[in-house]
């Protein structure tokens, strides 16, 4: 199946590296004009410049998804530049140290929920307004297998990712009849800078991630990008409110 996003505009958050960058590249290669957003301004500008140099249409936007005003401005700039918004991957997220629930800090709770959960709601709010105005679109929110199964010492992270699935399903029911499909992707252990950082800090062990799935390797960011593009494509036109697991068989 060939996925084409010609004459469409796509938005990807946390697009400066990892799964976000891989997805932005995939959208661009499929013909979309792409907005790359990230809190790391240097990384996202470099990524957008790379796409433009390769002949694609792309812009970079510095955005903290936890800031609703910044998200509203991001969508406004997207539409001002490309005239519409057809697909969005709300990918920005952070992890917490491994700690039991009673030992977690309020600061960590606020930070993780602000980005992982409030950030997704912020993005959906303004994406949906634009998509409803133009007649439809597709949104994919990034949850995690940690949003489907409980993990000791990851309660705050898990709560945020379970919440993403709840937002996804409820909003999907609200907007499907108006032409906008909303789904989630649930990655397992993927080779990203965030995972590299967790390994370096000793928050998780490589053998635990690899031994915990059937395929016995980490996933590649491009494998998540493929899932996101399919969920945004006409091939997934009857897929509504679904949490698609892409984890190498970890929770099978």
FITORDREN-198732 format. One record per residue: residue in three letters; x, y, z of N, C-alpha, C, O in turn. Coordinates in pm, whole numbers, padded with zeros to 5 digits. Each point is the difference from the previous one (the first is absolute). Layout:
BEGIN
REC_ala_X_Y_Z_X_Y_Z_X_Y_Z_X_Y_Z
...
This chain:
BEGIN
REC_unk_00085_-00118_00000_-00085_00118_00000_00089_00124_00000_00085_00016_00088
REC_unk_-00105_00070_-00185_00075_00124_-00007_-00075_00110_00075_-00119_00023_-00025
REC_unk_00188_00043_00116_-00061_00108_00076_00040_00133_-00062_00118_00031_-00012
REC_unk_-00217_00047_-00028_00027_00130_-00059_-00070_00109_00081_-00118_-00011_00033
REC_unk_00193_00116_-00002_-00056_00115_00069_00023_00127_-00082_00020_00108_00055
REC_unk_-00022_-00124_-00187_00016_00115_-00089_-00111_00102_00027_-00115_-00035_00023
REC_unk_00154_00162_-00028_-00092_00112_00021_-00062_00001_00140_-00106_00058_00021
REC_unk_00173_-00121_00073_-00045_00001_00139_00108_00059_00089_00117_00008_-00037
REC_unk_-00159_00034_00154_00094_00054_00099_-00006_-00086_00126_-00108_-00035_00048
REC_unk_00225_00003_00006_00010_-00084_00119_00080_00072_00107_00094_00075_-00030
REC_unk_-00132_-00098_00154_00068_00059_00116_00052_-00112_00089_-00071_-00096_00028
REC_unk_00195_00109_00017_00059_-00099_00090_00065_00075_00116_00082_00088_-00021
REC_unk_-00120_-00124_00144_00066_00059_00117_00115_-00090_00046_00005_-00119_-00032
REC_unk_00086_00180_00106_00124_-00069_00041_00070_-00057_-00124_00041_-00115_-00003
REC_unk_-00030_00201_-00098_00049_-00043_-00131_00149_00023_-00020_00051_-00020_-00110
REC_unk_00018_00062_00213_00142_00025_-00014_00086_-00124_-00001_00116_00005_-00040
REC_unk_-00172_-00118_00084_00077_-00124_00007_-00095_-00118_00016_-00121_00019_00012
REC_unk_00175_-00139_-00013_-00075_-00120_00033_-00121_-00027_-00088_00004_00019_-00121
REC_unk_-00111_-00064_00185_-00120_-00037_-00074_-00063_00118_-00072_-00054_-00016_-00109
REC_unk_00062_00133_00170_-00057_00119_-00063_00072_00036_-00128_-00064_00027_-00102
REC_unk_00196_-00028_00105_00078_00032_-00120_-00023_-00105_-00108_-00017_00035_-00117
REC_unk_00016_-00162_00154_-00025_-00106_-00098_-00137_00017_-00065_-00015_-00024_-00120
REC_unk_-00084_00064_00199_-00135_00017_-00053_-00008_00122_-00090_-00066_-00003_-00104
REC_unk_00132_00112_00143_00003_00120_-00084_00064_-00032_-00135_-00049_00042_-00104
REC_unk_00158_-00115_00107_00066_-00040_-00125_-00093_-00086_-00086_-00007_00018_-00122
REC_unk_-00063_-00110_00187_-00089_-00089_-00076_-00114_00077_-00064_-00035_-00025_-00115
REC_unk_-00023_00120_00189_-00106_00084_-00059_00055_00079_-00119_-00065_00008_-00104
REC_unk_00183_00049_00121_00059_00079_-00109_00026_-00088_-00123_-00029_00041_-00112
REC_unk_00083_-00159_00133_00028_-00090_-00112_-00128_-00047_-00068_00002_-00038_-00117
REC_unk_-00114_00040_00193_-00129_-00038_-00058_-00071_00118_-00065_-00114_-00013_-00046
REC_unk_00181_00128_00042_-00055_00114_-00074_-00061_00111_00082_-00042_00101_-00057
REC_unk_00036_-00116_00189_-00064_00102_00083_00093_00118_00024_00122_-00014_00002
REC_unk_-00183_00130_00015_00069_00114_00060_00000_-00026_00150_-00103_-00036_00056
REC_unk_00218_00054_00009_00013_-00045_00138_00041_00114_00094_00090_00078_-00029
REC_unk_-00161_-00071_00141_00038_00089_00109_00066_-00084_00107_-00060_-00093_00054
REC_unk_00184_00126_-00023_00075_-00069_00104_00004_00091_00122_00051_00111_-00007
REC_unk_-00105_-00159_00118_-00004_00080_00123_00078_-00070_00110_-00001_-00123_00011
REC_unk_00069_00202_00071_00079_-00059_00108_00037_00110_00098_00007_00117_-00038
REC_unk_00016_-00154_00163_00048_00096_00098_00147_00031_-00021_00049_00105_00043
REC_unk_00023_-00197_-00109_00141_00019_-00034_00007_00071_-00134_-00006_-00063_-00106
REC_unk_00019_00195_00111_-00009_00081_-00122_00112_-00032_-00099_-00025_-00008_-00120
REC_unk_00146_-00011_00168_00112_-00027_-00090_-00019_-00133_-00073_00023_-00010_-00120
REC_unk_-00066_-00092_00194_-00017_-00132_-00060_-00109_00002_-00106_00017_-00059_-00107
REC_unk_-00129_00125_00136_-00111_-00004_-00095_00029_00086_-00123_-00044_-00032_-00110
REC_unk_00116_00142_00128_00036_00081_-00117_00097_-00076_-00090_-00011_00006_-00123
REC_unk_00104_-00076_00183_00093_-00080_-00079_-00073_-00110_-00077_00030_-00026_-00116
REC_unk_-00127_-00037_00181_-00078_-00106_-00064_-00081_00054_-00117_-00006_-00062_-00106
REC_unk_-00057_00178_00126_-00080_00060_-00108_00089_00042_-00116_-00037_-00018_-00116
REC_unk_00153_00074_00146_00093_00041_-00106_00046_-00120_-00082_00019_00010_-00121
REC_unk_00000_-00122_00187_00038_-00123_-00069_-00108_-00042_-00101_00031_-00040_-00112
REC_unk_-00156_00050_00153_-00109_-00038_-00090_-00011_00098_-00117_-00020_-00042_-00114
REC_unk_00033_00170_00143_-00008_00100_-00107_00114_-00020_-00100_-00020_00011_-00121
REC_unk_00138_-00040_00171_00115_-00024_-00087_-00021_-00120_-00090_00056_-00007_-00110
REC_unk_-00137_-00088_00157_-00031_-00119_-00080_-00116_00022_-00095_-00042_-00093_-00069
REC_unk_-00010_00216_00064_-00106_00033_-00095_-00141_-00007_00055_-00096_00009_-00076
REC_unk_00082_-00025_00207_-00132_-00009_00062_-00044_00136_00053_00082_00091_00017
REC_unk_-00211_-00078_00008_-00054_00120_00063_-00009_-00025_00150_-00068_-00093_00045
REC_unk_00136_00176_00032_00003_-00021_00144_00034_00130_00071_00075_00083_-00050
REC_unk_-00132_-00067_00168_00036_00112_00088_00019_-00054_00141_-00056_-00104_00037
REC_unk_00136_00176_00041_00023_-00035_00140_-00070_00102_00088_00000_00120_-00029
REC_unk_-00060_-00168_00138_-00063_00088_00098_00048_-00040_00139_-00008_-00116_00040
REC_unk_00059_00214_00032_00037_-00024_00140_-00128_00002_00084_-00071_00101_00001
REC_unk_00042_-00211_00068_-00126_-00007_00075_00014_-00090_00121_00051_-00111_-00008
REC_unk_-00098_00161_00121_-00017_-00080_00120_-00146_-00042_00005_-00088_00083_00023
REC_unk_00061_-00211_-00044_-00140_-00044_-00012_-00077_00015_00131_-00123_-00006_-00001
REC_unk_00192_00024_00112_-00070_00021_00128_-00057_00141_00011_-00078_00028_00091
REC_unk_00116_00059_-00182_-00044_00139_-00002_-00112_00015_-00103_00026_-00003_-00120
REC_unk_-00150_00018_00167_-00113_00002_-00093_00011_00115_-00099_-00035_-00017_-00117
REC_unk_00080_00132_00160_00012_00114_-00091_00103_-00029_-00109_-00019_00039_-00115
REC_unk_00127_-00106_00152_00102_-00034_-00099_-00054_-00100_-00102_00031_00008_-00119
REC_unk_-00113_-00101_00165_-00060_-00098_-00091_-00098_00069_-00095_-00001_-00029_-00120
REC_unk_-00080_00118_00173_-00093_00075_-00087_00075_00076_-00107_-00042_00004_-00116
REC_unk_00155_00058_00154_00081_00074_-00097_00062_-00094_-00102_00014_00036_-00117
REC_unk_00023_-00156_00160_00057_-00099_-00091_-00100_-00039_-00109_00036_-00007_-00118
REC_unk_-00159_-00016_00156_-00102_-00037_-00099_-00029_00119_-00091_-00019_-00017_-00121
REC_unk_00015_00135_00177_-00023_00120_-00081_00110_00017_-00104_-00028_00032_-00115
REC_unk_00153_-00054_00155_00111_00013_-00094_-00003_-00110_-00106_00032_00024_-00116
REC_unk_-00072_-00143_00156_-00013_-00110_-00095_-00098_00035_-00112_00031_-00017_-00118
REC_unk_-00147_00066_00156_-00104_00033_-00097_00040_00122_-00083_-00028_00007_-00119
REC_unk_00092_00089_00183_00045_00118_-00073_00103_-00036_-00107_00005_00063_-00106
REC_unk_00076_-00165_00135_00106_-00039_-00094_-00050_-00093_-00109_00031_00019_-00117
REC_unk_-00108_-00121_00155_-00039_-00104_-00095_-00149_-00002_-00033_-00043_-00077_-00086
REC_unk_-00035_00160_00153_-00141_00015_-00036_-00095_-00100_00062_-00121_00017_-00010
REC_unk_00174_-00121_00075_-00086_-00103_00055_00081_-00090_00094_00121_00018_00015
REC_unk_-00188_-00113_00047_00066_-00101_00083_-00077_-00131_-00017_-00115_-00012_00043
REC_unk_00178_-00085_-00106_-00067_-00125_-00033_00035_-00116_00092_-00081_-00090_00021
REC_unk_00201_00092_00034_00045_-00111_00085_00088_00054_00111_00078_00094_-00021
REC_unk_-00091_-00153_00139_00081_00044_00114_00043_-00121_00082_-00079_-00091_00027
REC_unk_00205_00092_00012_00053_-00101_00091_00044_00072_00127_00103_00068_00003
REC_unk_-00183_-00085_00103_00027_00064_00128_00092_-00091_00080_-00045_-00089_00073
REC_unk_00173_00112_-00088_00102_-00096_00040_00080_00043_00122_00067_-00084_00061
REC_unk_-00073_00211_-00023_00087_00048_00108_-00029_-00071_00131_-00115_-00017_00040
REC_unk_00222_-00024_00027_-00016_-00069_00127_00130_-00010_00076_00108_00012_-00059
REC_unk_-00118_-00033_00189_00118_-00017_00086_-00022_-00120_00091_-00112_-00047_00020
REC_unk_00224_-00001_00035_-00001_-00115_00090_00038_00046_00140_00054_00109_00018
REC_unk_-00083_-00193_00080_00039_00027_00139_00103_-00103_00045_00010_-00107_-00060
REC_unk_00067_00139_00165_00086_-00102_00059_-00084_-00113_00058_-00117_00019_00033
REC_unk_00178_-00135_-00022_-00069_-00114_00062_-00010_00025_00150_00102_00002_00070
REC_unk_-00223_00017_-00021_-00020_00028_00142_-00140_-00046_00041_-00095_00012_-00077
REC_unk_00085_-00064_00198_-00131_-00042_00048_-00090_00121_00021_00047_00111_00023
REC_unk_-00175_-00135_-00031_-00099_00107_-00003_00013_00097_00118_-00003_00122_-00021
REC_unk_00019_-00172_00141_00007_00087_00117_00128_00080_00008_00010_00096_00077
REC_unk_00090_-00136_-00157_00129_00070_00003_00015_00097_-00117_00101_00070_-00009
REC_unk_-00199_-00064_-00078_00007_00092_-00114_-00023_00143_00049_-00064_00022_00102
REC_unk_00118_00073_-00177_-00015_00140_00039_-00118_00065_-00071_-00038_-00041_-00110
REC_unk_-00018_00141_00175_-00106_00077_-00064_00048_00070_-00124_-00075_00016_-00096
REC_unk_00200_00025_00096_00057_00067_-00117_00001_-00094_-00121_-00033_00041_-00111
REC_unk_00073_-00167_00134_-00001_-00097_-00110_-00142_-00024_-00051_-00023_-00010_-00120
REC_unk_-00072_00000_00214_-00139_-00022_-00040_-00048_00115_-00088_-00060_-00024_-00106
REC_unk_00085_00146_00147_-00045_00116_-00076_00066_00007_-00136_-00065_00028_-00100
REC_unk_00195_-00054_00095_00074_00008_-00127_-00048_-00105_-00100_-00026_00031_-00116
REC_unk_00014_-00155_00162_-00038_-00110_-00090_-00143_00016_-00049_-00027_-00018_-00119
REC_unk_-00064_00050_00208_-00139_00015_-00045_-00017_00124_-00087_-00082_00000_-00091
REC_unk_00159_00105_00118_-00010_00122_-00081_00039_-00027_-00145_-00063_00052_-00092
REC_unk_00165_-00132_00072_00048_-00028_-00136_-00074_-00117_-00062_-00055_00011_-00109
REC_unk_00053_-00124_00179_-00054_-00123_-00059_-00151_00001_-00018_-00051_-00055_-00098
REC_unk_-00020_00117_00191_-00146_-00004_-00005_-00060_00135_-00037_-00075_00010_-00097
REC_unk_00106_00093_00173_-00051_00133_-00034_00050_00043_-00138_-00072_00064_-00076
REC_unk_00196_-00100_00045_00055_00036_-00130_-00077_-00061_-00115_-00021_00065_-00102
REC_unk_-00021_-00190_00117_-00080_-00064_-00104_-00136_00068_-00012_-00049_00024_-00110
REC_unk_-00012_00006_00224_-00129_00069_-00003_00014_00138_-00064_-00083_00039_-00083
REC_unk_00187_00035_00120_00023_00131_-00061_00006_-00011_-00151_-00066_00076_-00072
REC_unk_00144_-00171_00023_00017_-00016_-00145_-00131_-00042_-00066_-00039_00058_-00102
REC_unk_-00028_-00157_00157_-00127_-00044_-00059_-00102_00113_-00007_-00072_00013_-00098
REC_unk_00067_00068_00203_-00099_00107_00006_00008_00090_-00123_-00102_00030_-00062
REC_unk_00221_00013_00028_00015_00095_-00111_00008_-00071_-00136_-00041_00056_-00102
REC_unk_00092_-00176_00101_-00004_-00079_-00125_-00144_-00029_-00040_-00037_00013_-00117
REC_unk_-00044_-00052_00214_-00139_-00034_-00028_-00079_00121_-00049_-00083_-00011_-00090
REC_unk_00108_00125_00148_-00070_00121_-00046_00030_00026_-00148_-00090_00031_-00077
REC_unk_00217_-00043_00040_00037_00022_-00140_-00057_-00108_-00090_-00052_00031_-00107
REC_unk_00061_-00156_00148_-00048_-00109_-00083_-00151_00005_-00019_-00051_-00029_-00108
REC_unk_-00021_00066_00211_-00145_00015_-00013_-00034_00112_-00098_-00094_-00012_-00079
REC_unk_00170_00118_00084_-00025_00114_-00088_00024_-00036_-00147_-00071_00048_-00088
REC_unk_00171_-00132_00063_00034_-00033_-00139_-00068_-00127_-00049_00008_-00032_-00118
REC_unk_-00077_-00041_00207_-00075_-00117_-00042_00057_-00135_00037_-00053_-00102_-00041
REC_unk_00162_00100_00119_00050_-00129_00046_00150_-00008_00005_00071_00092_-00040
REC_unk_-00023_-00206_00091_00143_-00025_00011_00022_-00126_00081_-00093_-00076_00025
REC_unk_00218_00054_00015_00034_-00119_00079_00102_00039_00106_00097_00071_-00028
REC_unk_-00119_-00120_00148_00090_00026_00112_00046_-00132_00060_-00080_-00092_00019
REC_unk_00209_00083_00010_00054_-00115_00073_00071_00053_00123_00088_00086_-00009
REC_unk_-00127_-00136_00125_00063_00037_00126_00097_-00108_00042_-00027_-00119_-00018
REC_unk_00139_00158_00074_00098_-00099_00044_-00026_-00038_00145_00022_00079_00092
REC_unk_-00068_-00202_-00073_-00009_-00057_00135_00121_-00090_00017_00112_00043_-00027
REC_unk_-00131_-00163_00071_00110_-00091_00029_-00060_-00133_00043_-00117_-00007_00037
REC_unk_00198_-00099_-00043_-00049_-00123_00063_-00015_00023_00150_-00071_-00074_00069
REC_unk_00139_00177_-00019_-00019_00041_00140_-00133_00067_00025_-00034_00031_00114
REC_unk_-00043_-00008_-00220_-00136_00050_00013_-00103_-00111_-00009_-00120_00025_00004
REC_unk_00168_-00149_-00017_-00088_-00116_-00011_00024_-00102_00110_-00091_-00074_00038
REC_unk_00213_00071_00014_00035_-00094_00106_00073_00075_00112_00077_00092_-00027
REC_unk_-00101_-00132_00149_00064_00067_00113_00144_-00046_00018_00033_-00116_-00026
REC_unk_00052_00209_00069_00140_-00031_00026_00038_00056_00136_-00016_00120_00023
REC_unk_00066_-00202_00068_00044_00051_00130_00107_00107_-00019_00084_-00010_-00090
REC_unk_-00086_00111_00173_00094_00114_00003_-00021_00098_-00115_00080_00092_-00017
REC_unk_-00187_-00109_-00062_-00028_00092_-00111_-00143_00053_00009_-00064_00021_-00103
REC_unk_00013_00000_00222_-00141_00034_00017_-00036_00133_-00067_-00103_00010_-00065
REC_unk_00187_00091_00081_-00032_00130_-00055_00001_-00005_-00152_-00092_00048_-00066
REC_unk_00197_-00106_00010_00008_-00016_-00145_-00119_-00080_-00051_-00065_00039_-00098
REC_unk_00037_-00151_00164_-00112_-00085_-00043_-00132_00073_00006_-00082_-00013_-00091
REC_unk_00060_00090_00197_-00125_00076_00011_-00016_00096_-00117_-00110_00014_-00054
REC_unk_00219_00052_00015_-00009_00094_-00111_-00029_-00071_-00131_-00076_00051_-00083
REC_unk_00135_-00167_00064_-00019_-00071_-00126_-00135_-00073_-00006_-00059_-00011_-00107
REC_unk_00011_-00040_00221_-00138_-00051_00005_-00095_00114_-00033_-00099_-00019_-00071
REC_unk_00128_00137_00123_-00084_00117_-00026_-00005_00037_-00146_-00105_00042_-00049
REC_unk_00217_-00055_-00022_00002_00029_-00143_-00098_-00089_-00075_-00070_00046_-00090
REC_unk_00065_-00172_00128_-00094_-00091_-00066_-00143_00039_00031_-00087_-00008_-00087
REC_unk_00060_00049_00210_-00134_00046_00035_-00041_00122_-00080_-00112_00007_-00049
REC_unk_00201_00090_00036_-00027_00118_-00082_-00025_-00039_-00144_-00093_00049_-00064
REC_unk_00176_-00138_00013_-00010_-00044_-00139_-00135_-00063_-00028_-00067_00035_-00097
REC_unk_00026_-00127_00181_-00125_-00072_-00024_-00122_00092_00011_-00091_-00006_-00082
REC_unk_00089_00090_00185_-00114_00089_00017_-00010_00099_-00116_-00108_00019_-00057
REC_unk_00218_00044_00023_-00001_00097_-00109_-00032_-00067_-00133_-00068_00058_-00085
REC_unk_00116_-00181_00066_-00029_-00072_-00124_-00150_-00018_-00020_-00050_00013_-00112
REC_unk_-00022_-00042_00220_-00144_-00016_-00010_-00069_00132_-00030_-00103_00004_-00068
REC_unk_00158_00104_00119_-00061_00131_-00021_00014_00050_-00144_-00092_00064_-00052
REC_unk_00206_-00093_-00012_00031_00068_-00126_-00004_-00089_-00124_00013_00050_-00111
REC_unk_-00030_-00181_00127_00003_-00089_-00116_-00104_00037_-00104_00029_00001_-00120
REC_unk_-00151_00029_00164_-00107_00031_-00094_00021_00134_-00070_-00066_00031_-00099
REC_unk_00161_00048_00151_00030_00129_-00062_00125_-00007_-00088_00051_00102_-00044
REC_unk_-00002_-00223_00020_00106_-00017_-00097_00141_-00007_00054_00096_-00009_-00077
REC_unk_-00080_00015_00209_00134_-00008_00057_00015_-00129_00079_-00076_-00027_00093
REC_unk_00175_-00051_-00132_00029_-00127_00069_00112_00022_00100_00100_00066_-00029
REC_unk_-00118_-00122_00147_00100_00012_00107_00033_-00139_00051_-00087_-00078_00037
REC_unk_00217_00049_-00036_00049_-00127_00050_00127_00024_00081_00050_00112_00009
REC_unk_00001_-00219_00050_00125_00008_00076_00094_-00109_-00047_-00042_-00104_-00051
REC_unk_00171_00128_00069_00100_-00103_-00022_00067_-00027_00134_00026_00092_00078
REC_unk_00002_-00220_-00051_00058_-00040_00128_00133_-00069_-00024_00005_-00123_-00013
REC_unk_00104_00199_00007_00130_-00061_-00023_00047_-00081_00120_-00034_00028_00115
REC_unk_00113_-00129_-00146_00075_-00070_00103_00135_00067_00016_00009_00123_-00003
REC_unk_00096_-00201_00021_00135_00055_00017_00058_00033_-00137_00027_-00088_-00081
REC_unk_-00007_00216_00057_00047_00050_-00129_00135_00068_00019_00023_00066_00101
REC_unk_00065_-00083_-00197_00134_00059_00005_-00011_00150_-00028_00006_00043_-00115
REC_unk_-00021_00036_00220_-00015_00145_-00010_00098_00067_00098_00054_-00067_00088
REC_unk_-00032_00198_-00104_00084_00070_00098_-00053_-00011_00143_00079_-00005_00094
REC_unk_-00212_00001_-00076_-00054_-00014_00134_00039_-00134_00062_00036_-00006_00117
REC_unk_-00044_-00101_-00196_00041_-00131_00050_00150_-00003_00027_00043_-00056_00100
REC_unk_00036_00117_-00188_00145_00007_00023_00029_00071_00131_00089_-00041_00074
REC_unk_-00164_00148_-00045_00020_00074_00124_-00039_-00083_00121_00069_00002_00102
REC_unk_-00178_-00077_-00113_-00042_-00087_00109_00105_-00107_00028_00026_-00033_00116
REC_unk_00032_-00022_-00222_00105_-00101_00016_00122_00061_00069_00059_-00060_00090
REC_unk_-00021_00181_-00135_00118_00065_00056_-00018_00031_00148_00096_-00005_00077
REC_unk_-00220_00039_-00037_-00028_00034_00139_-00028_-00122_00087_-00016_00012_00121
REC_unk_00011_-00129_-00183_-00027_-00122_00075_-00146_-00018_00038_-00031_-00078_00090
REC_unk_-00060_00150_-00159_-00142_-00012_00030_-00058_-00131_-00053_-00104_-00046_00046
REC_unk_00172_-00012_-00143_-00047_-00125_-00060_00120_-00072_-00058_00100_00063_-00035
REC_unk_-00108_-00194_00023_00110_-00080_-00053_-00033_-00050_-00140_-00114_-00037_-00028
REC_unk_00214_00038_-00060_-00020_-00044_-00137_-00055_-00142_-00005_-00091_-00029_-00078
REC_unk_00146_-00061_00161_-00045_-00139_-00005_-00147_-00013_00038_-00070_-00087_-00052
REC_unk_00022_00172_00142_-00141_-00004_00037_-00089_00041_-00118_-00105_-00060_-00024
REC_unk_00147_00163_-00049_-00079_00045_-00114_-00001_-00103_-00112_-00104_-00027_-00060
REC_unk_00219_-00030_00031_00011_-00095_-00111_-00063_-00135_00035_-00073_-00057_-00080
REC_unk_00101_00008_00201_-00056_-00129_00041_-00151_00007_00021_-00068_-00102_00000
REC_unk_00016_00224_00017_-00142_00015_00027_-00090_-00005_-00121_-00122_00009_00013
REC_unk_00179_-00025_-00133_-00085_-00012_-00117_00034_-00125_-00081_00105_-00061_00020
REC_unk_-00191_00025_-00111_00017_-00125_-00074_00106_00010_-00109_00062_-00100_-00035
REC_unk_-00041_00220_-00017_00091_00017_-00114_00145_00016_00043_00091_-00007_-00084
REC_unk_-00067_00029_00211_00132_00005_00062_00091_00110_-00056_00119_-00020_-00024
REC_unk_-00179_00135_00004_00077_00119_-00037_-00083_00123_00033_-00121_-00010_00024
REC_unk_00184_00125_-00023_-00073_00125_00014_-00069_00033_-00132_00047_-00037_-00107
REC_unk_-00159_00108_00116_-00065_00048_-00121_00076_00118_-00058_00079_00064_00068
REC_unk_-00105_-00036_-00194_00060_00114_-00068_-00102_00113_-00010_-00119_-00027_-00017
REC_unk_00161_00151_00028_-00094_00112_-00013_-00081_-00007_-00129_-00117_00040_-00002
REC_unk_00178_-00089_-00105_-00070_-00011_-00129_-00117_-00097_00006_-00095_00012_-00077
REC_unk_00101_-00109_00168_-00110_-00095_00013_-00122_00066_00065_-00114_-00036_-00030
REC_unk_00138_00131_00117_-00111_00077_00055_-00054_00096_-00105_-00121_00017_-00012
REC_unk_00211_00044_-00064_-00043_00091_-00107_-00092_-00070_-00098_-00100_00057_-00043
REC_unk_00132_-00179_00007_-00084_-00076_-00093_-00140_-00020_00055_-00098_00010_-00074
REC_unk_00090_-00038_00203_-00132_-00020_00062_-00079_00130_00001_-00120_00000_-00026
REC_unk_00187_00110_00057_-00067_00130_00005_-00054_00038_-00138_-00114_00043_-00013
REC_unk_00197_-00059_-00089_-00045_00036_-00135_-00118_-00086_-00043_-00093_00050_-00064
REC_unk_00096_-00177_00098_-00113_-00085_-00037_-00127_00048_00071_-00106_00008_-00062
REC_unk_00115_00022_00191_-00117_00046_00073_-00055_00131_-00055_-00120_00028_00012
REC_unk_00206_00053_-00072_-00044_00127_-00059_-00046_-00014_-00144_-00049_00096_-00059
REC_unk_00064_-00214_00001_-00028_-00020_-00141_-00141_-00051_-00025_-00067_-00045_00093
REC_unk_00021_00052_-00220_-00130_-00057_-00034_-00009_-00150_00026_-00109_-00055_00014
REC_unk_00224_-00012_-00007_00000_-00143_00030_-00054_-00032_00137_-00042_-00113_00027
REC_unk_00042_00212_00062_-00052_-00018_00136_-00131_00076_00019_-00032_00043_00111
REC_unk_-00043_-00027_-00219_-00119_00086_00004_-00109_-00051_00093_-00088_00077_00038
REC_unk_00091_-00205_-00001_-00102_-00055_00089_00057_-00027_00140_-00062_-00069_00081
REC_unk_00180_00125_-00053_00065_-00019_00129_-00022_00126_00085_00050_00107_-00032
REC_unk_-00127_-00123_00138_-00043_00113_00083_00025_-00032_00147_-00045_-00104_00050
REC_unk_00116_00190_00020_00018_-00017_00144_00082_-00121_00039_-00020_-00057_00107
REC_unk_00112_00018_-00194_00078_-00122_00023_00136_00034_00058_00059_00102_-00035
REC_unk_-00009_-00188_00125_00136_00012_00054_00084_-00110_-00063_-00005_-00115_00043
REC_unk_00083_00151_-00144_00075_-00097_-00078_00133_-00031_00069_00083_00089_00018
REC_unk_-00064_-00215_00019_00120_-00043_00070_00109_-00032_-00102_-00022_-00078_-00093
REC_unk_00141_00140_00111_00114_-00026_-00087_00117_-00026_00094_00076_00092_00033
REC_unk_-00061_-00218_00010_00091_-00027_00112_00082_-00127_-00017_00060_-00046_00098
REC_unk_-00055_-00012_-00217_00080_-00120_-00019_-00051_-00120_00077_00074_-00096_00022
REC_unk_-00200_00101_00019_-00060_-00113_00073_00018_00006_00150_-00018_-00101_00068
REC_unk_00052_00217_-00014_00030_00010_00144_-00120_-00031_00088_00016_-00061_00106
REC_unk_-00136_00102_-00148_-00116_-00025_00087_-00095_-00105_-00059_-00112_-00018_00048
REC_unk_00160_-00051_-00152_-00083_-00103_-00061_-00021_-00117_00094_-00068_-00096_-00035
